[in-house]
Amino acid sequence: MAYGKSIELFLANGTADSLITAELSNWNGKAIKIPRIEISDCKRDDIKGAGVYFLFCKEEDDSDSVYIGESETIQERLNQRLRDYNADKEKFYWTTAVIFLGRDLNKALIRYLEDRFVQIARESKRYKVLTKNTYGKTVMKESQTAAMEEFIDNVRILINALGYKVLEPTVHNDPNSTVDDEALFLNLGNASGKGMVTTEGFVLFAGAVLNEKTSEKSLSKGAATLRKKHLASNKVKDFVTTENILFSSSSAAADFVTGYSVSGPATWKNAAGVTLKELEAKAAK
């Protein structure tokens, strides 16, 4: 059973564009979201402590990337990164840092957290992970591992609430239902796919077979551009999707699979052959 969570946000300088702290009730950890340009002049004591940090970047193709790191002196480490970039020693440019601190964190614990966060972010495939290596041989007591896994669960809640889904999979495993119960299928000509509606839109599962031809006249400019982008990425190989892809709607996913404009609600059907349009109409009643 899922329980509600209470999050306290504090706008330190009275604006959402500046430093924000976020805390969960009954947790001794804290999140600090801070713009790059405020790092050097920040006078807060808590930002000087031990913890893990996420540095968010925008690539030239407008895709998202993140560097995940750890330090016993967070502000000092981030300032060193700023100096490294100015000296051309660091190649990526980040705009925002999200820092997580906690009471009694030490080097072994933050190394464990860094390694786990990098692993989760890579599995989620929302962001390109820029971290190359982590210290994956941390030896800890069973009680410490349990405490850090709880820390990770709380970080996932807070970083998502702050607007970064870097640790969120596109499809959650709900113990009360199976994916097959909610799955929708598309079969048109030589194109086929499986997906499902989520809170963010529509997820097309890996293994979808795409129509090799694209009807430029039928597709909108945006849909045609998106199809070209995905076809050129490592998400598609030989016109078969190699990982889950999130779309804004069922129609966007259907357009991508077929290569021409179709109605998603009328095209996607469940295992019983009921269309998404019919399912949504039934749910609305």
SERO-4910 file (N, C-alpha, C, O; in steps of 0.05 Angstrom, whole numbers):
BEGIN
 pado doro    nc1    nc2    nc3   cac1   cac2   cac3    cc1    cc2    cc3    oc1    oc2    oc3
  Met    A     17    -24      0      0      0      0     18     25      0     36     27     16
  Ala    A     12     44    -17     27     68    -19     16     89      1     -9     91      4
  Tyr    A     33    103     14     25    124     33     33    151     23     52    154      8
  Gly    A     18    171     31     23    199     23     49    209     35     58    199     56
  Lys    A     61    228     21     86    240     31     82    270     33     68    282     17
  Ser    A     95    282     52     94    311     56    122    322     50    142    315     62
  Ile    A    123    341     31    148    354     23    147    383     29    128    397     23
  Glu    A    168    393     42    170    422     49    190    435     30    214    428     31
  Leu    A    181    453     14    199    468     -4    203    496      7    185    509     17
  Phe    A    228    505      6    235    532     16    250    547     -6    272    538    -14
  Leu    A    239    569    -15    252    586    -35    270    605    -20    261    625    -10
  Ala    A    296    599    -18    314    613     -1    316    643     -7    319    660     11
  Asn    A    313    650    -33    315    678    -41    288    689    -52    287    710    -65
  Gly    A    267    674    -46    240    684    -53    232    680    -82    212    690    -90
  Thr    A    248    664    -97    241    659   -125    248    631   -132    267    619   -121
  Ala    A    232    619   -150    236    591   -158    260    588   -176    269    565   -181
  Asp    A    271    610   -186    295    608   -203    321    608   -188    342    606   -200
  Ser    A    319    611   -161    343    612   -145    345    587   -128    333    566   -135
  Leu    A    360    588   -106    364    564    -89    339    555    -76    324    571    -65
  Ile    A    333    529    -78    310    516    -65    319    493    -48    336    477    -57
  Thr    A    308    491    -24    313    467     -8    287    451     -7    265    462     -9
  Ala    A    290    425     -5    267    407     -5    272    385     17    294    373     17
  Glu    A    253    381     34    255    362     55    230    345     58    208    355     54
  Leu    A    234    319     64    211    301     69    207    300     99    226    301    115
  Ser    A    182    298    107    176    295    135    188    269    146    187    248    133
  Asn    A    198    270    170    209    247    184    234    235    170    238    211    171
  Trp    A    249    252    157    274    243    144    296    264    150    291    288    148
  Asn    A    319    255    156    341    273    164    357    283    140    376    298    143
  Gly    A    349    274    116    363    284     92    352    310     82    331    319     91
  Lys    A    365    322     63    357    347     51    366    349     22    388    340     15
  Ala    A    349    361      5    357    367    -22    361    397    -25    346    413    -14
  Ile    A    381    404    -41    386    432    -47    389    434    -77    407    423    -89
  Lys    A    371    449    -90    373    455   -118    384    483   -122    373    502   -111
  Ile    A    406    485   -136    420    511   -138    431    516   -166    443    498   -178
  Pro    A    426    539   -178    437    545   -204    467    547   -204    479    553   -183
  Arg    A    479    541   -226    508    542   -229    520    569   -220    540    570   -206
  Ile    A    506    591   -228    517    617   -223    516    626   -193    528    646   -186
  Glu    A    503    610   -176    501    616   -148    520    600   -130    522    605   -106
  Ile    A    533    580   -142    550    562   -126    572    576   -111    575    573    -87
  Ser    A    588    592   -125    611    605   -113    605    623    -90    620    624    -70
  Asp    A    583    638    -92    577    658    -72    558    648    -50    551    664    -32
  Cys    A    550    623    -51    532    612    -32    545    611     -4    567    600     -2
  Lys    A    532    621     16    544    622     43    532    602     63    538    602     87
  Arg    A    515    585     53    502    565     70    522    545     81    539    536     66
  Asp    A    518    537    106    536    517    118    530    489    108    548    473    105
  Asp    A    504    484    103    497    456     96    508    448     69    513    424     65
  Ile    A    512    466     51    522    460     24    552    452     25    563    443      5
  Lys    A    565    457     48    593    451     51    598    422     60    621    413     61
  Gly    A    576    408     67    579    381     79    582    359     58    587    364     35
  Ala    A    580    334     68    584    310     51    557    302     39    536    304     51
  Gly    A    559    292     14    534    283      1    539    275    -28    562    272    -37
  Val    A    518    273    -43    519    266    -72    507    289    -87    490    304    -77
  Tyr    A    515    292   -112    504    314   -128    498    305   -157    511    287   -168
  Phe    A    478    318   -168    470    314   -196    474    340   -211    463    360   -203
  Leu    A    489    340   -232    494    363   -249    479    360   -275    486    342   -291
  Phe    A    459    377   -280    442    374   -304    451    391   -327    457    415   -323
  Cys    A    452    379   -351    462    392   -374    443    389   -398    426    371   -398
  Lys    A    446    407   -417    432    405   -443    453    401   -465    472    417   -467
  Glu    A    450    379   -481    468    374   -502    461    391   -526    440    404   -527
  Glu    A    479    392   -546    474    409   -570    449    401   -585    437    418   -599
  Asp    A    441    375   -584    417    366   -598    392    369   -580    371    358   -587
  Asp    A    395    384   -558    373    389   -539    366    365   -522    346    367   -507
  Ser    A    381    344   -522    376    321   -505    387    327   -477    404    346   -474
  Asp    A    378    312   -457    386    317   -429    409    298   -421    410    275   -429
  Ser    A    427    309   -405    449    292   -395    453    300   -365    445    322   -357
  Val    A    467    283   -351    471    288   -322    498    276   -314    506    254   -323
  Tyr    A    511    290   -296    535    279   -284    528    275   -254    518    293   -241
  Ile    A    534    251   -244    528    244   -216    555    240   -202    572    224   -211
  Gly    A    558    254   -180    583    251   -165    579    252   -135    556    254   -125
  Glu    A    601    249   -120    600    250    -91    624    266    -80    644    268    -94
  Ser    A    621    277    -57    643    291    -44    637    295    -14    614    296     -6
  Glu    A    659    296      1    656    302     30    654    332     34    647    341     56
  Thr    A    660    347     14    658    377     15    645    386    -11    659    394    -29
  Ile    A    618    385    -12    604    390    -36    610    416    -50    617    417    -74
  Gln    A    608    438    -35    612    464    -48    640    467    -59    644    477    -81
  Glu    A    660    457    -44    687    459    -53    691    443    -79    705    451    -97
  Arg    A    678    419    -80    681    402   -104    668    415   -128    678    414   -150
  Leu    A    644    428   -124    631    441   -147    646    465   -156    647    471   -180
  Asn    A    658    480   -138    675    502   -145    699    493   -162    707    507   -180
  Gln    A    710    470   -154    732    459   -170    724    452   -198    739    455   -217
  Arg    A    699    442   -200    689    436   -227    686    461   -244    691    461   -268
  Leu    A    677    482   -231    675    508   -246    703    517   -255    705    526   -278
  Arg    A    722    514   -238    750    522   -246    760    504   -268    774    513   -287
  Asp    A    754    478   -267    763    459   -287    751    466   -314    764    464   -335
  Tyr    A    725    474   -314    712    481   -340    725    506   -352    730    507   -376
  Asn    A    731    526   -335    744    550   -345    772    545   -355    782    560   -372
  Ala    A    784    524   -345    811    517   -354    811    495   -376    831    484   -383
  Asp    A    787    490   -387    783    470   -409    791    442   -400    798    425   -417
  Lys    A    789    436   -374    794    409   -364    768    393   -362    769    368   -361
  Glu    A    746    407   -363    720    393   -362    704    402   -387    701    425   -393
  Lys    A    693    382   -402    681    388   -428    652    393   -427    641    407   -445
  Phe    A    637    384   -407    608    388   -407    601    412   -390    615    419   -370
  Tyr    A    579    426   -398    570    450   -384    544    444   -370    524    439   -384
  Trp    A    543    446   -344    518    441   -329    507    468   -320    522    487   -315
  Thr    A    480    469   -318    467    494   -310    456    493   -282    453    514   -269
  Thr    A    449    469   -272    437    467   -246    448    443   -231    454    422   -243
  Ala    A    452    446   -205    461    425   -188    439    418   -168    427    436   -157
  Val    A    434    393   -165    416    384   -144    432    366   -125    443    346   -132
  Ile    A    434    375   -100    451    363    -80    435    349    -59    414    359    -51
  Phe    A    444    326    -50    431    312    -28    450    307     -5    471    295     -9
  Leu    A    442    317     18    459    315     42    444    300     63    419    299     63
  Gly    A    458    289     82    445    274    104    463    273    128    487    275    126
  Arg    A    450    269    151    466    268    176    483    243    176    473    221    169
  Asp    A    508    246    185    527    223    189    535    210    163    544    187    164
  Leu    A    533    223    140    543    211    116    574    212    116    585    233    123
  Asn    A    586    190    108    616    190    107    624    181     79    607    176     61
  Lys    A    650    178     75    661    172     48    650    146     37    642    144     14
  Ala    A    649    125     54    639     99     45    610    101     36    602     89     16
  Leu    A    594    115     52    565    117     46    560    132     20    543    124      4
  Ile    A    574    155     16    568    171     -8    580    157    -33    569    161    -55
  Arg    A    601    141    -29    610    125    -52    589    104    -60    584    100    -84
  Tyr    A    577     92    -40    556     73    -46    532     86    -60    521     76    -79
  Leu    A    524    110    -50    502    125    -62    508    133    -91    491    129   -108
  Glu    A    532    143    -95    539    151   -123    537    127   -142    526    130   -163
  Asp    A    548    104   -134    548     81   -151    519     72   -157    513     65   -180
  Arg    A    502     72   -137    474     63   -140    459     83   -158    443     75   -175
  Phe    A    463    109   -154    449    129   -170    457    127   -199    440    130   -217
  Val    A    482    123   -204    491    120   -232    478     96   -245    470     97   -268
  Gln    A    478     74   -230    465     49   -240    436     53   -246    426     45   -267
  Ile    A    421     66   -227    392     71   -231    387     89   -255    369     84   -271
  Ala    A    403    111   -257    400    130   -279    405    117   -306    390    122   -325
  Arg    A    425    100   -307    430     86   -333    407     67   -340    400     65   -363
  Glu    A    397     53   -320    375     34   -325    349     49   -333    334     40   -349
  Ser    A    345     73   -322    321     89   -328    322    100   -356    301    103   -369
  Lys    A    346    106   -367    350    116   -394    335    141   -401    327    146   -423
  Arg    A    332    158   -381    319    184   -385    340    205   -394    335    222   -411
  Tyr    A    364    203   -382    385    221   -387    410    206   -396    414    183   -389
  Lys    A    427    219   -412    453    209   -418    470    213   -393    473    235   -383
  Val    A    481    192   -382    497    193   -357    526    198   -364    539    182   -378
  Leu    A    537    221   -355    564    229   -362    585    218   -343    609    218   -349
  Thr    A    577    207   -320    596    195   -301    608    170   -314    594    153   -323
  Lys    A    635    169   -314    649    147   -327    653    124   -308    646    101   -314
  Asn    A    664    130   -284    671    108   -265    661    115   -237    659    138   -230
  Thr    A    654     94   -223    646     97   -194    661     77   -178    672     58   -188
  Tyr    A    661     81   -152    674     63   -134    654     42   -126    638     46   -107
  Gly    A    654     19   -139    633     -1   -135    640    -23   -116    626    -43   -114
  Lys    A    661    -20   -100    670    -42    -82    667    -33    -53    682    -43    -36
  Thr    A    648    -16    -47    644     -7    -20    634    -29     -2    614    -42     -8
  Val    A    649    -34     20    641    -55     40    626    -41     63    638    -24     76
  Met    A    602    -49     68    586    -37     89    571    -58    104    567    -81     95
  Lys    A    562    -51    128    546    -68    144    518    -71    131    510    -53    116
  Glu    A    504    -92    138    477    -96    127    459    -74    135    442    -65    119
  Ser    A    462    -64    160    445    -42    169    451    -16    154    432      0    149
  Gln    A    476    -11    147    483     12    131    471     11    103    461     31     93
  Thr    A    473    -12     91    461    -16     64    431    -11     64    421      3     47
  Ala    A    418    -21     85    389    -17     87    382     13     90    363     23     78
  Ala    A    398     27    107    394     55    111    398     71     86    384     90     80
  Met    A    419     64     70    424     78     45    404     72     24    398     90      7
  Glu    A    393     48     23    371     42      4    346     59     10    332     67     -8
  Glu    A    341     63     36    319     80     44    325    109     36    307    124     27
  Phe    A    350    118     39    359    144     30    354    147      0    344    168     -9
  Ile    A    360    127    -15    357    127    -44    327    130    -51    320    146    -69
  Asp    A    310    116    -38    281    118    -43    271    146    -38    255    157    -54
  Asn    A    281    159    -17    273    187    -12    284    207    -32    271    226    -39
  Val    A    308    202    -41    320    219    -62    304    217    -87    300    237   -101
  Arg    A    295    193    -94    279    189   -119    253    206   -117    245    217   -137
  Ile    A    241    207    -94    217    223    -90    223    253    -94    209    267   -108
  Leu    A    244    262    -80    250    291    -80    260    301   -107    251    322   -116
  Ile    A    277    286   -120    288    295   -145    267    295   -167    267    312   -185
  Asn    A    248    277   -165    225    277   -183    207    301   -178    198    314   -197
  Ala    A    202    307   -152    186    330   -145    198    356   -154    184    375   -159
  Leu    A    225    357   -155    239    381   -164    240    383   -195    250    403   -205
  Gly    A    228    363   -209    226    366   -238    246    349   -254    248    353   -278
  Tyr    A    261    331   -241    281    315   -255    274    286   -252    276    275   -230
  Lys    A    266    273   -274    259    245   -274    282    226   -280    279    205   -292
  Val    A    306    235   -272    330    220   -279    331    192   -267    345    175   -278
  Leu    A    317    188   -245    317    161   -232    291    146   -236    286    126   -223
  Glu    A    274    156   -254    247    144   -258    246    127   -283    253    138   -305
  Pro    A    238    102   -282    234     86   -306    210     96   -321    192    109   -309
  Thr    A    208     91   -347    185    100   -362    160     85   -355    138     94   -357
  Val    A    164     60   -345    142     43   -337    148     32   -309    169     20   -305
  His    A    130     36   -290    133     26   -263    121     -2   -261    101     -8   -273
  Asn    A    134    -18   -245    123    -45   -240    104    -44   -217    112    -41   -193
  Asp    A     78    -45   -223     57    -44   -203     52    -72   -193     43    -89   -209
  Pro    A     56    -79   -167     52   -106   -157     23   -115   -158     17   -138   -157
  Asn    A      4    -96   -161    -24   -102   -161    -35   -108   -189    -58   -114   -192
  Ser    A    -18   -105   -210    -27   -110   -237     -4   -119   -254     19   -116   -245
  Thr    A     -9   -130   -277     12   -138   -295     11   -120   -319     -9   -108   -326
  Val    A     34   -117   -332     36   -100   -356     18   -110   -378      6    -95   -393
  Asp    A     15   -137   -380     -2   -149   -400    -31   -141   -397    -45   -139   -417
  Asp    A    -39   -137   -372    -67   -129   -367    -73   -101   -379    -95    -95   -387
  Glu    A    -52    -84   -379    -56    -56   -387    -44    -51   -415    -47    -29   -426
  Ala    A    -32    -72   -427    -18    -68   -452    -37    -63   -475    -60    -73   -476
  Leu    A    -28    -47   -494    -43    -41   -519    -26    -49   -543     -1    -48   -541
  Phe    A    -39    -57   -564    -25    -68   -587    -33    -54   -613    -55    -45   -616
  Leu    A    -13    -51   -631    -18    -39   -657     -8    -58   -678     15    -67   -677
  Asn    A    -24    -64   -698    -16    -81   -721    -28    -69   -746    -52    -72   -751
  Leu    A    -12    -56   -762    -21    -44   -787      0    -50   -809     23    -41   -807
  Gly    A     -8    -67   -828     11    -74   -849     35    -89   -837     31   -108   -823
  Asn    A     59    -79   -843     83    -92   -832     93    -79   -807    114    -85   -797
  Ala    A     77    -60   -796     84    -46   -771     69    -58   -748     45    -64   -750
  Ser    A     83    -61   -726     70    -72   -702     84    -61   -677    108    -55   -678
  Gly    A     69    -60   -655     81    -50   -631     64    -56   -607     40    -63   -610
  Lys    A     76    -53   -583     62    -57   -558     69    -34   -540     92    -25   -539
  Gly    A     49    -24   -526     54     -1   -508     33      2   -487     16    -16   -483
  Met    A     34     24   -472     14     29   -452     12     58   -445     32     73   -448
  Val    A    -11     66   -436    -15     94   -427     -3     97   -399     -7     80   -382
  Thr    A     12    119   -395     23    125   -368     15    153   -360      2    167   -376
  Thr    A     23    161   -337     17    188   -327     31    210   -344     24    233   -342
  Glu    A     52    202   -359     67    221   -375     59    222   -404     66    240   -419
  Gly    A     43    202   -413     36    201   -441     32    172   -449     14    158   -439
  Phe    A     48    163   -468     46    136   -479     74    124   -482     91    136   -495
  Val    A     78    100   -471    104     87   -474    103     65   -495     86     47   -492
  Leu    A    120     67   -515    123     46   -535    145     27   -525    167     36   -520
  Phe    A    138      1   -522    158    -18   -512    179    -25   -532    175    -23   -556
  Ala    A    202    -34   -522    223    -45   -539    212    -68   -555    196    -84   -545
  Gly    A    222    -71   -580    214    -94   -597    193    -86   -617    184   -103   -633
  Ala    A    184    -61   -618    165    -52   -638    178    -53   -666    201    -45   -669
  Val    A    163    -62   -685    173    -64   -713    161    -40   -728    137    -37   -730
  Leu    A    179    -23   -739    170      2   -752    168     -1   -782    183    -16   -794
  Asn    A    149     13   -793    146     15   -822    171     30   -832    178     51   -822
  Glu    A    185     18   -852    210     30   -861    205     56   -877    223     72   -880
  Lys    A    181     59   -888    175     83   -904    161    104   -886    146     98   -868
  Thr    A    167    129   -893    155    152   -879    139    169   -899    150    177   -919
  Ser    A    114    175   -892     98    192   -909    101    221   -900     87    229   -881
  Glu    A    119    236   -912    124    263   -904     99    281   -907     95    299   -891
  Lys    A     82    275   -927     58    291   -931     37    286   -910     23    304   -902
  Ser    A     36    261   -900     16    254   -880     24    263   -852      7    273   -838
  Leu    A     49    260   -845     58    267   -818     61    297   -815     67    312   -834
  Ser    A     56    307   -791     62    335   -785     92    339   -785    107    320   -783
  Lys    A    100    364   -787    129    369   -787    142    359   -762    164    348   -763
  Gly    A    129    364   -739    140    355   -714    143    325   -712    163    315   -702
  Ala    A    122    310   -721    122    281   -720    144    270   -739    157    251   -732
  Ala    A    147    282   -762    168    273   -781    196    277   -770    213    261   -773
  Thr    A    199    300   -757    226    307   -745    232    287   -722    254    278   -719
  Leu    A    212    281   -705    216    263   -683    222    235   -693    239    221   -681
  Arg    A    209    226   -714    214    200   -725    243    198   -735    257    178   -731
  Lys    A    252    218   -749    279    218   -759    299    218   -736    320    204   -737
  Lys    A    293    233   -715    311    234   -692    314    206   -679    336    198   -674
  His    A    292    193   -674    293    167   -662    305    146   -680    320    128   -671
  Leu    A    300    147   -706    311    128   -724    342    130   -726    356    111   -731
  Ala    A    351    154   -721    380    159   -722    394    154   -695    418    154   -694
  Ser    A    378    148   -675    389    144   -648    395    114   -643    388     97   -660
  Asn    A    406    108   -619    411     80   -612    386     67   -600    387     44   -590
  Lys    A    363     81   -602    338     70   -592    325     52   -613    306     37   -607
  Val    A    335     53   -637    324     38   -660    347     25   -675    367     38   -682
  Lys    A    344     -1   -681    364    -15   -698    349    -31   -718    333    -48   -711
  Asp    A    355    -27   -743    342    -42   -765    312    -40   -763    298    -59   -768
  Phe    A    302    -16   -757    274    -10   -755    259    -26   -733    235    -31   -735
  Val    A    274    -33   -713    262    -46   -689    271    -30   -665    295    -25   -662
  Thr    A    253    -23   -647    260     -7   -624    276    -25   -604    268    -48   -599
  Thr    A    297    -14   -593    315    -30   -575    310    -23   -546    321    -36   -528
  Glu    A    294     -3   -541    287      4   -513    260     18   -513    249     27   -533
  Asn    A    248     21   -489    223     35   -486    226     65   -494    247     77   -488
  Ile    A    206     76   -508    207    104   -516    181    117   -507    160    107   -512
  Leu    A    184    140   -494    161    155   -484    152    175   -504    168    191   -515
  Phe    A    126    175   -510    114    195   -529     93    211   -514     83    203   -493
  Ser    A     86    234   -525     67    252   -512     39    241   -513     22    249   -496
  Ser    A     33    224   -532      6    213   -535      6    187   -550     27    179   -562
  Ser    A    -17    173   -550    -19    148   -565    -17    153   -595     -6    136   -609
  Ser    A    -27    175   -604    -25    182   -633      4    187   -641     12    179   -663
  Ala    A     19    200   -624     47    205   -631     62    179   -633     79    176   -651
  Ala    A     56    160   -615     69    134   -616     61    119   -641     77    106   -655
  Ala    A     35    120   -648     25    106   -672     37    118   -697     44    103   -716
  Asp    A     39    144   -699     51    157   -722     80    148   -726     89    143   -748
  Phe    A     94    145   -703    122    137   -704    125    108   -715    142    103   -731
  Val    A    108     91   -705    109     63   -714    101     59   -743    114     45   -758
  Thr    A     79     72   -751     69     68   -779     83     85   -800     85     77   -823
  Gly    A     93    108   -791    106    126   -811     87    145   -825     95    160   -843
  Tyr    A     62    144   -817     42    162   -828     22    169   -806     22    157   -784
  Ser    A      5    188   -811    -14    198   -791    -38    180   -787    -52    174   -806
  Val    A    -41    171   -762    -64    154   -755    -75    163   -727    -61    178   -713
  Ser    A    -99    155   -721   -110    161   -695   -101    140   -674   -108    117   -677
  Gly    A    -86    149   -655    -77    130   -634   -100    117   -619   -100     93   -616
  Pro    A   -120    133   -609   -142    121   -594   -157    100   -610   -168     81   -599
  Ala    A   -159    103   -637   -173     85   -653   -156     61   -663   -166     41   -672
  Thr    A   -130     64   -660   -111     44   -671   -101     25   -650    -99      1   -655
  Trp    A    -94     35   -626    -84     18   -605   -108      2   -593   -128     14   -587
  Lys    A   -104    -24   -589   -124    -41   -578   -113    -59   -557    -89    -66   -557
  Asn    A   -130    -67   -538   -120    -86   -518   -121   -114   -528   -129   -118   -552
  Ala    A   -114   -134   -512   -113   -162   -521   -140   -172   -531   -141   -191   -547
  Ala    A   -161   -160   -521   -188   -169   -529   -198   -155   -554   -220   -160   -563
  Gly    A   -182   -137   -565   -190   -123   -589   -206    -97   -585   -216    -86   -603
  Val    A   -207    -88   -559   -222    -64   -553   -203    -40   -557   -180    -40   -547
  Thr    A   -212    -20   -571   -194      3   -577   -190     21   -552   -206     20   -533
  Leu    A   -169     36   -553   -163     54   -531   -186     75   -528   -193     83   -506
  Lys    A   -197     83   -550   -219    102   -550   -242     91   -535   -255    105   -519
  Glu    A   -249     66   -539   -271     53   -525   -265     49   -495   -282     53   -478
  Leu    A   -240     42   -489   -231     39   -461   -233     65   -446   -243     66   -423
  Glu    A   -225     87   -459   -226    113   -446   -254    123   -442   -261    135   -422
  Ala    A   -272    117   -462   -300    124   -460   -313    109   -437   -330    120   -422
  Lys    A   -306     84   -434   -317     68   -412   -308     78   -385   -323     79   -366
  Ala    A   -282     85   -384   -271     95   -358   -283    122   -351   -287    128   -327
  Ala    A   -289    138   -371   -301    165   -366   -329    163   -353   -338    181   -339
  Lys    A   -343    140   -359   -369    136   -348   -368    128   -319   -389    124   -306
***
